[in-house]
């Protein structure tokens, strides 16, 4: 498919497509859905295969041959308890986490262009429970940048709860409070929000992207 045809089918302007290709703007969900419909794929397929709109088949094959980044996935609570001997260790501050034996592999261009992160700082975390529903459902996975540990801007972050579990929550920095405080929010209204002093909160990293099957 030519670039002109992609522009016509997706409704994304030539200027926007050019800026996306050159990494001047980030790929938003509305862009991804339009490109997916035009190319005949689901958004998840484009996201996981690294098929970037406007990329030639030769470039795609080149990435598939080795230009990929490997990202570990944190073991869920049930896995850490039942398959302990099969898991690897990962040190996070004073804590030793258990990660799965197999890593995720993402195209290097996806990590640098869309996530705008360093692969060595990335970690995949599986959401457990309904606290973040409907934004993130139990069993869905999230890519987290462990190099981003300051809750600014407000958004989704991986944090450590009082039981030493790693969970995903929405954080809002209460800048007027002295000392600084953070509001910890569950998207599910059945779960109450809470507040902590920033110094009492352990932030694992910022959530960048969700991975789920449709």
Long-range contacts (C-beta under 8 A, 24 or more apart in sequence): 1-38, 1-39, 3-54, 6-35, 6-38, 6-39, 6-53, 6-54, 9-37, 9-38, 10-34, 10-35, 10-37, 10-38, 10-53, 12-53, 17-53, 17-54, 20-53, 20-54, 21-52, 21-53, 21-54, 23-112, 23-113, 26-114, 26-116, 27-113, 27-114, 42-214, 43-214, 44-211, 44-212, 44-213, 44-214, 47-110, 47-209, 47-211, 48-106, 48-211, 49-107, 50-106, 50-107, 50-109, 50-110, 52-109, 52-110, 52-113, 63-107, 63-108, 63-109, 67-107, 67-108, 67-109, 68-105, 68-106, 68-107, 68-108, 69-105, 69-106, 69-107, 69-108, 69-111, 69-119, 69-122, 70-103, 70-104, 70-105, 70-119, 71-103, 71-104, 71-105, 71-106, 71-119, 71-122, 71-123, 71-124, 71-143, 72-99, 72-100, 72-103, 72-104, 72-123, 72-124, 73-99, 73-100, 73-102, 73-103, 73-104, 73-123, 73-124, 73-125, 73-126, 73-141, 74-98, 74-99, 74-100, 74-123, 74-124, 74-125, 74-126, 74-166, 75-99, 75-100, 76-126, 76-128, 77-128, 77-165, 90-123, 92-146, 92-204, 93-202, 95-160, 95-164, 97-166, 99-123, 114-209, 115-143, 115-145, 115-208, 115-209, 117-145, 117-147, 117-148, 117-208, 118-147, 121-145, 121-146, 121-147, 121-148, 121-205, 122-146, 122-208, 123-158, 123-204, 123-205, 124-211, 125-158, 125-166, 125-168, 125-204, 127-167, 127-168, 128-165, 128-167, 129-167, 130-188, 130-190, 130-191, 131-167, 131-169, 131-186, 131-187, 131-188, 131-191, 132-156, 132-168, 132-169, 132-170, 132-186, 132-187, 132-188, 133-187, 133-188, 134-187, 134-188, 135-187, 136-168, 136-187, 136-210, 137-212, 140-210, 140-211, 140-212, 141-210, 141-211, 141-212, 142-168, 142-207, 142-208, 142-209, 142-210, 142-211, 143-207, 143-208, 143-209, 143-210, 143-211, 144-204, 144-205, 144-206, 144-207, 144-208, 145-205, 145-206, 145-208, 146-204, 146-205, 147-205, 148-205, 148-206, 149-203, 149-204, 149-205, 149-206, 150-203, 151-182, 151-198, 151-201, 151-203, 155-206, 155-207, 156-206, 156-207, 157-203, 157-204, 157-205, 157-206, 157-207, 158-203, 158-204, 158-205, 158-206, 158-207, 159-184, 159-201, 159-202, 159-203, 159-204, 160-202, 160-204, 166-204, 168-207, 171-203, 173-198
